[in-house]
Amino acid sequence: MEKKNRSHPAEFILCGLLYSNSKSDPPLFYTFTFTYILSLLGNLTIIVTISLSSTLQTPMYFFLTNLSILDICCISITVPKMLYNFAVESYTILFHECVIQLYLFTWIEISELLLLTYMAFDRYTAICKPLHYTLIITRKVCFQAVITVWTLGAFSSAAHTSVTFSLSFCTNKEINHFFCEIPSLLKLSCTDTTLNEMFTLVTDVFLGIMCFVFISISYYFILLSITHIHSSEGKKKATSTCTSHIMVVIIYYGTLFVAYIKPQSGFFYNQDKILSVIYAVFVPLINPLIYTLRNRDMTHAIVKLYYKITLTTK
C-alpha cells in the first residue's frame, strides 16, 4: 500500500494563480488570451520583418530571430494549457503532459540564457573589434552558435527532468502553480528532495552565474570602448545597439535569479507564481516591444514592410 502511494500519479491538479478562484477566472482568461495574442504578433512581426528585410541580414538580427522563436515557444508551452483549463473549468494535467511541459519549458529557458550570452559576445565583437567582426562572427559561426545553444539546452533540460521525475510523489496531487515547474513539483514529493534541490541550485548557479559574468565582462569592455569613441554620434550609435539587449538581460536574469536562487521560506515561496508570470508570460511580450521601440533600424524596416504590403494589396 505504501508503494502504491509513492508511485507516480496519473495526473496532477494545477491550482493556477489564484487557487482556482472561479470568480476571477474570466478576467484572467481574457488578460492572458490578450497577452498571448500580442506576444505572438510581436515576435512573429520581428521574425517576418528580419526575414524579408535586406538591411537586417546581420548576425545581430539573426540572433534576435532565434530569441523571438524561443519567446514564442516559451509562452506557448504554458499559456494555452492555462487558457484551456480556464475554458473547460478543469485544472488537471496528465502525468506525461507535465513531464513534457517541464522538459520543454526548461529547455527553452536554458537556451534563452545561453543565447543572450552569445548576443553579448556579438555586441562585444562588433564594438570592440569592428575591423575583425566579419571574420569572427561569420554565417557559419552564427549557425554553429545557435545549434550549440539549442543542443545544450536540450541536454540540460533532460538532466533536470529525469532527476525531478525520478522522485516518488505522494497522494497530494495539487501543484501550487499554473504550470509544471521544478520547485513546485519538489514540494509534492514524499521522498527526500535534498539532493534534487542541491542539483537544481548548483546547476542553476553555475549556468546562470557563468552566463551573467560573461555578459558583464563583455559589457565592461564595451563601455571602455565606447568611452574612447570621440564623436557623439558614434557613441550614440554604439550605445543604441546594446541598450535593448541590456534591458532584456536585466529583466530576464532579475526574475530568474529571484525565482530560483533564493531561500525557500514561506514569504519568498508566495512570490514564485508572480515571478513565473513575469519571465514565462510577460518577458516574451516585452522583448519584441523593447527591440522594436528602441531600435531605429527595426522600426524603419517594420514601417517599410507595412507600406510595401499595403501598396501590394491595393
GINORWO-V538836 format. One record per residue. SS is DSSP state (hx for helix, st for strand, lp for the rest). Layout:
ss
SS
SS
This chain:
ss
lp
hx
hx
hx
hx
lp
lp
lp
lp
lp
st
st
st
st
lp
lp
lp
lp
lp
lp
lp
hx
hx
hx
hx
hx
hx
hx
hx
hx
hx
hx
hx
hx
hx
hx
hx
hx
hx
hx
hx
hx
hx
hx
hx
hx
hx
hx
hx
hx
hx
hx
lp
hx
hx
hx
lp
lp
hx
hx
hx
hx
hx
hx
hx
hx
hx
hx
hx
hx
hx
hx
hx
hx
hx
hx
hx
hx
hx
hx
hx
hx
hx
hx
hx
hx
hx
hx
lp
lp
lp
st
st
st
hx
hx
hx
hx
hx
hx
hx
hx
hx
hx
hx
hx
hx
hx
hx
hx
hx
hx
hx
hx
hx
hx
hx
hx
hx
hx
hx
hx
hx
hx
hx
hx
hx
hx
lp
hx
hx
hx
hx
hx
hx
hx
lp
lp
hx
hx
hx
hx
hx
hx
hx
hx
hx
hx
hx
hx
hx
hx
hx
hx
hx
hx
hx
hx
hx
hx
hx
hx
hx
hx
lp
lp
lp
lp
st
lp
lp
lp
lp
st
st
lp
lp
lp
lp
lp
lp
hx
hx
hx
hx
hx
lp
lp
st
lp
lp
lp
lp
hx
hx
hx
hx
hx
hx
hx
hx
hx
hx
hx
hx
hx
hx
hx
hx
hx
hx
hx
hx
hx
hx
hx
hx
hx
hx
hx
hx
hx
hx
hx
hx
hx
hx
lp
lp
lp
lp
hx
hx
hx
hx
hx
hx
hx
hx
hx
hx
hx
hx
hx
hx
hx
hx
hx
hx
hx
hx
hx
hx
hx
hx
hx
hx
hx
hx
hx
lp
lp
lp
lp
lp
hx
hx
hx
hx
lp
lp
hx
hx
hx
hx
hx
hx
hx
hx
hx
hx
hx
hx
hx
hx
hx
hx
hx
hx
hx
hx
hx
hx
lp
lp
hx
hx
hx
hx
hx
hx
hx
hx
hx
hx
hx
hx
hx
hx
hx
hx
hx
hx
lp
